[in-house]
Amino acid sequence: MTWSQILSAEEIEHIHHTSMQILEHVGVSFPDDEAIAVFKKQGVKTDGHLVYLKERQVMNAIKRVPQQFTILARNPERSVTVGAGEPVFAPAYGAPFLVDYKTGKRSPTLDDYHSLVKLAHALPNQDMSGHLLVEPEGVPAPHLAMLHAHILHSDKPFIGSTVGKMGAQHTLEMARILFGADVVKENFVTIGLINSLTPLGYSNEMLVALMEFARNRQPVIIAALAMAGSTSPITLAGTLAVQTAELLAGIVLTQFVSPGTPAVFGSTSTNIDMRSGALAIGSPELSQMIAAHAQIARYYGLPSRSGGALTDASTPDAQAGFESMLSLVTTISSGIDFVLHAGGILSSYLAFSYEKLTLDDEMCGMVRRYRQGIAVNPETLSYDVIAQIGVGGNFLMETQTLKRCRSEFWQPHLCDRGGLEAWMQGGRETALDRAHRRWQKLVAEHQDPVLDETTARQLDAFVTAHTWS
């Protein structure tokens, strides 16, 4: 598939030049003494916690980043490769609220978290089980409880904790219990999400997690959420320049700590609604940013993360559907490599929905089929069949049709294709109703993938020993 392009080569060069000017003359804040020491050791100019990078330093460092890498799953058949041309889908991340089908907004519980991991495991288009799907309320050491849930209920790859150095260390220690220390040393077994602090900074919590992942040669996603008109210039070009500068600075740090560590060039940046100041992730400008970000990532030879099934709607309604489809189609057609928020998000990242995740997974399957394109070869052109049937004939009972009828077309789980009369007589169910029934069935039928007893006991003991009351 040919990737869509929103920027010309000349425009990308202008963004690159502006980003390099920002890095050299404005600087990026790294409020951690160890990070500053790493930069100084590499001959980078610093002033307090400000770091000033020259273009040569940036370009030499990012050349070391692998363009693709594989994250090992405990079931090897579920391992995923980032940067190989196929998008890796992972569910939503970080929502503090749930939108309940029956009661509306509520705080998620640890039981919800376990159910969501089971659902992400069961859904066919979520390639990873994720992490921090929601923020469960009242849970001691929630990062441990969440990591434990992913390991128990899924054999898909999982995203690690970046709650400071401790979260990163606990992720890696649990991975060593699960895979074995030698496997973790020689493979990529998780990935950490590191968010920059726009404009032009990082928090200490993110920096120490970044360095812990890098020291252990485990991949990281460096991602910006610049808000055009608020934390970045109101122009999208200016926002692209700011986020590119801060992302490259973070990726340079990973390479200074451990050359060759995979680092993904990430963006969730968009605009604010100038009437309210609210974040607008269902906007067409978000999709413009996704497309531009993908091109800039390819310019630097870096794997990319952006997009997803994103919406500002607070319930899985028509608005949620058309906004999510716009962002997801843009994500796929732009060639984004890693797609966080591929399912479940509502209300501008503030809420998660079981039904939305289930609906979005169907959408992921739909766009995956779309990006496969059309196979054109002597067999699929079907001249002999056409000549045999001739004018005015019917192809339904042809051998070719019968041979391909189960595989040629994408088949939905939730879409209604039965016609109006059947829908009227069948209870007038909506897509939301069908999604509700489907997720409940999948969770009820879930069986944990087999985990050997010794490993399970060691994980239980680790979580118990490191959980505070």
N, C-alpha and C positions, 0 to 999 in steps of 0.2 A: 504494500500500500504506500502511495506517495503521501508524505506528511503535508498537511496544510501549512501555509506560510502567511503570516500577517505583517512581517517586517522584511524590508529589502536588505540585501547584504550591506549596503551603505549605512542604513539605519542601525543595524547591529554594531557596525564599527563605531558609530557615534556614541551609542550606549556604552560600549566597551571603553572608549576613550574617556568619557565622563566618569565612569566608575573608577578608572585608574587615577584620574585627577582627585577624586574624593579620597581614595585610599592613601595617596601620597601627601595631600595637603590638608585634608580635614581630619582624617584618622578614624579609627574604630576603637571603642572602649572595651577593654578586657580587664574587669575588676578582680583579678586574681594574680597574686604574686608569682605563683609557679608558672602561669601562662606567660606573664611578662618575661620571666627568666628564660623561657623557651625561645621567645622571639629575640631577646637580646643575644642569646647564644648563636643565633643564625645571622647576626649582624643587622637586625631590623632596628630602625630608629624608634625609640619610645620616649614618652614624656609622662611620667606618672603611670596611669593605667591606659593612656592613649597609645595606640600603635599606628605607625605610618609605614605603609608598604609601597615599595617601588614596583613598577610593572614587571621588571625582570624577576624580582623575587616571587611575585605571584605566579607568573607563567611557568617558571622553573618548578615550583612546588606542585602545581596542579597537573603537570605532566605525569606525575607519579601515581595519580589516582586511576585505578582500573576502570575501564569503560563498562565492564560487566563483571558480575560476581554472583555466586550461588549461595543462598542461605539454606543450610542443611536442616531438614525436618527429621524428627525421630522416626517417622515413616519415610524412608528415602524417596518413595514414589511421589511424595508431596513436596519435596524440595523445590524452591523457586529460584529462577535466575533473573536478576535485575539488570536491564540494559541490553537484552538479547533481541529486542524488537517486539516482544509480547508484554503487554502491561501486567503488572502484579497488583491484584486487587486486595485491599484490606479494609475492614469495616471502620466505622467512625471512631473518633478518639477524643476523650476529654469532656464529654457532656456532663454537666452537673445535675440535669433533670431528665426524667422520663416523661413522655406523653403516653398516658395509659389509654387504651382503647375504650374503657368503660368510665374511668373517673377523671381523665384529664391529667394535668400536670401533677407530678409527685416526685419525691426524692427516691432515688434507686437504693435498693438494699443489696446485701451480698448475695442473697438468693437470686435477685435479678441478674447480678453479674454472672453467676454460674449458668443461669438459663441462656443468657446472651452468648456466652462462649460456646455452649452446646449448639445454639442456633447457627453461629458463625461456622462451626465445624460441619454442620449438616448441609448448609447452603452450597450449591455446586460451584458458584462463581467467586466465592471469597477464598482467595488463595492462601491467606494467612489468617490466623485466629485473632490477631491484633494485640492490643493492650490498652488499658484505661478506656474501655468501651464506654463506661459511665464512671462516675465517682461515687462508689457505694458509701452510704452514710453510716457513721458510727462504728467504723471498722478499725481496730488497732493494726498498725503497720499495713495499710491497705495495699501497698505495692507488693508485699509478700503474698497476701491473700489472692491478689489478681494473678500474679505469676503462677502460683500454685494451681489456680483454676484452669489456666491455659494448658499447663502440663498434664493435668488429670483428665480433662475433658476433650482434648484435641491432640492429634498427631500432626497437625499442620505447623509450619514455622510460626513463631511468636515474636512480637516486638518486646524489647527489654525495657526496664524501668530506668528513667533518667532523673529520679528524685535525688539529685546530688550524687556525691561519690558513693554514699551508702547504697542507694538504689542500684547504681551500676555494678557495684561489687556483689550485691546479693544476686543480681541477675546472672552474673558470670559464675558465681559459686553454685547456684542451682543448675546452671547449664552443665557444669562439670559433673555434678551428681547424675544428671540425666544422660549425658552423652559419654562421660569419661574425660579426664583431664587431657589426655593425649589427643582426643578427637577435637576438643575445643581449641587446643593449641594449633592444630593443623587446618582447621576449617572455620568457616563463618557460620555460626549457629544461632544468631539473633541479630537484631539491628536496633539502634537507639535513636530516638527522635530528639534532636537538639534544636530548640527554637531560639532565634536571635531576638534581640530587644530593639525593635525599630524605633527611632532612627539610629543606626550605626552603633549598636552595642550588643552585649551579651550579659546575662546575669551570672553571678558567681556559681549558682547551683547548676546551671547548664554547662559552664566551662569545666567544672571539676568532673562532671559526668562524661563530657566529651573526651577529656584526657584519659579517663579510666577506660573507656571503650577503646580508644586509640592505642593505649599502652598494651592492651590485650589483643590488638589487631582484629577487633570486631567492628563491623560497619556502623556508620552513623548517617542519618539524614540531617543535613543542616537546612533549616527551613525558616523563612521569614513570613510574617503576617504584617506587611505594610498596609496602612489604611490611607489611601490617597485622599488628600484634603485634611488629614488629621496628623498622623505620624509620618507622613511622607508628602511630597509636593502634590498638589491637586492634579497635575498632569501625569498621565500614565507613563510617559517617557521618563520623567523625573523620578517617578516611583520605581521604575525598572532599574534606573541607574543606582539609586540608593540601595535597593535590595541586592542587586548584583555585587556591589561593593562589600556589604556586610557578609553575604554568603561566602564570597571568595576568601575573605579574611578568616572566617571560621574553618574553611576547608584547608587553607594554608596551615593553620595550627595543627590540624590532624596529621598533615604530612610532616611537619616539623617534629611532632611527637613520635610518629611511627610511619616512615615512608611506605607507601603502597597500601595503606589502610583504605578500604572502600569508603567513599564519601559521596552522598547523593545531594545534588543541587536542588533544593526544595523551595517551593513558593505556595503560600495560600493567600497571597496579597490581592486586594481588591480596593474598592472605593467605599466611602461612607455615603449615606443618604444625607444630602446637604440640607434637607428639611428638618431632620431629627438628630443628626450626628450618629445614627446607628450604623453598624457594620452592614454592608450589603453584599452577601455572598451569592444571591440569586441574580445579580445584575449581569447585563451583557458585557460590562467592563471587566468583570471577573474572568469571563471566557476569553476576552482579548488578552488579559494578563497571562492566562494559561498558555495560549498559543505562542505569545511572545517569549515566555519563559522557556518553553520547549526548544525554540530556535536558539536562544542564547546558550542553553545547556549544550546543544550540539556544537555550537561555535567553540566552546571550551573543551569539547570532548568528554563531558561529564554525564553520568546517568542523572536522570531528572525525576523529581517528584512534584506533582501538582494536581489540582482538580479533584474530581470525585462527583458524587451525586449530591450537589450542594443546593441549599434553598434557605430563604428567609422565612418561609411559611412555618407556622407553629403547629400545624397538624398535617397529616398526609392527604392533602386535598389536591385540586387541579393545579393550584399555584406550585405546590411542592413537585408535582409531576413535570410541568413544563420547564421549571427552573432547573430541576435536577437533570433532565434529559439534555438541556442545552449545555450545561457544564460537563456532563459525562461524554457526550458526543464530541465536544471540543477537545476534551482530554485525550480521547482515543485517536481522533483524527490528527492531533498535533504530535503524537508519538511520545507521550509521557510514559516513563518507564515504571514508576511506582505510584500507585493511586491509593493514598489513604483517604478515608471518608468515602469509600466506594459504596457504602450503604449505611443507612440508619439515621443520618443527621437531620435535625430540624432546627428552626429558630436561630439561624445564624451561629451555629455551633453550640447553642445553649442546651439543646435537648436531643434525646435519642428516642427512637420508637421501634418496638419489635416489628410492627407492621411495615414501617418505612424500610427497615433493613430487608425484610422479605420482598417487598415490592422492588427495591433498588437492585437486589440480586437478580431478579428477573430482567431488569433493565440492563444490567451488566452482561447477561447472556445475550440479550438482543444486540447490543452494540458490538460484542465480540463477533457475533455472526456477521454483522455489517462489515467489519473491518477485514474479514476474510476475503472479501472481493468475490468476483465471479470467475470460476475456472473455465477457460476457453481452450479446448483441444479437440481433436477429431471425434473422440467419444462423446463429449458434452455438446458439441455442435449438432450431433444427432441427425446427420443428413440421411442416412439409410432409413431411419425410423420415419422421418418426415416424408421421404419418397414412397415408402410402403403405405403409409396412412393416406397420403394425398390430400386433395382439396376436400374440405368439409368433414374430415374424419374426426375421430375422438381418440385421445392418447391414454385414457384412464386405465384400460386393461392391458396395455402393452407390457411386454416383458421388462423393458427398461424402466417403466413407471413402477411396476411391482418390485423390482430389484432395489430401487432407490427410495421408495415411498417413506421409509422410516428414518432415512439419513439425509435426504437432500435439503429439507427445510428445517428451520429452527422451530421447535415446538414449545409453546409456553406452558407454565403451570398455573398462572393466575389470570391471563387475559381471557375475556369473554368473546367467543367467536360463534356462539350458538344461535344468534339471531334474536330479534326483538320479542317474538312470540314466546320462545322458550324462556327468555329472561323474565318476561311478565309472569309466566306460569310457574317459574322456579323460585319465586320468593324475592325477586328483584335485588339480588345480592350485588353489592358494589365490590370493586377491586379491594377496598379496605377490608370488607367482610371476609373475602376469600383469603387475603393475606393473614388475617387473624386466625382463621381456622388452620391454615398451613403451618404457621410457626408453632402453634400449640401442638399440633400433631408431630412435628419434627422433634420438638423438645421432649415430648412424652415418650417417643420411641427411641430416644438417644441411648446409646450404650458407649461407655467410655472405652477408648482404644486400650488394648492390653498393655499394662505396665508391670514389669516384673516386681515381685514382692520386696526384694531387697532395695531396689531403687525407690519404690513407693515409701518404704519405712524411712529411708534416709532423707527423703524430701520432707516427710511429715516432721521428722525430728529437727531438721534445719529450720523450718518455718516456726515450729513451736519455740525453739531456742532463741530466735531472733525477733519474736513478736513481743512488743511491750503492751502492758495492760493500761 
